[in-house]
Amino acid sequence: MGIWIELGVFLLALAWGLWQLHDLKQERRTREQRQREEAAGAARLAANPAAPPAAAPSAPAAPIADQGQPTPTFGTPKPPSPDA
């Protein structure tokens, strides 16, 4: 009976290792693709420096508090004071 438990643990470890190798190959392909695109962009820029650069990724939007808007609160809003 114990041999089946050991075999099951071995198969789980083997499946996990194969999964990790698969993820590693995917990341390697992604990294190489990104490097090829960057090299192509650099070569294009070197060949024609007057050409506009490719669209750069835009910066993420500023948080709500940085846009001059009040920070949202939870619950019932307070009524404005008569002094204001």
N, C-alpha and C positions, 0 to 999 in steps of 0.2 A: 504494500500500500504506500509506503514512504517513497518508493521510486517514482510513483506517479506525481507526487507533490514536487519532488526535485525536478522532474521533467517539465512540469507546468511552470515552475519558477524559471527554469532555463529558457523555455519558449517565450515567456514574458520578457525576459532580459534580452533575448535575441530580437524580438519584435521592436522593443524600445530602441535598441541599437540601430536597426535598419531604418526606423523612423528618423532618428537623429541624422543618419547619413543622407537620407532623402532631403531633409531640411537644409543640411550643409550644402548639398549640390544646388538647391534652389537659390540660396543666398549667394553662392559663388557665381551662378549665371546672372543674377541681378546685378552684382557688383561689376562683373565684366561688361555687361551691357551698358551700365552707367559710365564706366571708364571709356568705352568706345564712343559713346555719345559726346562726352566731354572732349575727347581727342578730336573728334570730327568738328566740333564747334571751334576748338582752338585752331585747327588747320584751316577752317573756313575764314576765321578772323585774320589769320596770318596771310592768307591768299588775297583777301580783300578787306583791308583795315577800314575803308570808308563805309562798308556795309553796316547797317544797324545790327546790334547784337540781337540774338534770339530773345524772345520774351522771358524776362526773369520772373521767377515765382514771386507773387505779391506777398507782402508782409501780412501776418495775421491781424485780424481786426483788434482794435484796442478794447480792453474790458469796458463794460458799461460805465463804471465809476470814472474812467478817464475821459469820457466823452461829454462831461459836464452834466450828465443826467444823475438824478438821485439814485442811490443804491436801493434796489427793491427790498421791501420789508414784508414780513409775513403777518397775517392777522388783519384786523380792522385798522385802517389809517386813522390817525388822530385828526380831529377837526382843527382848522387853523385858529390860532389864538387871536382874540380881538385886538391885541396890541400891534400886530404885524401889519 
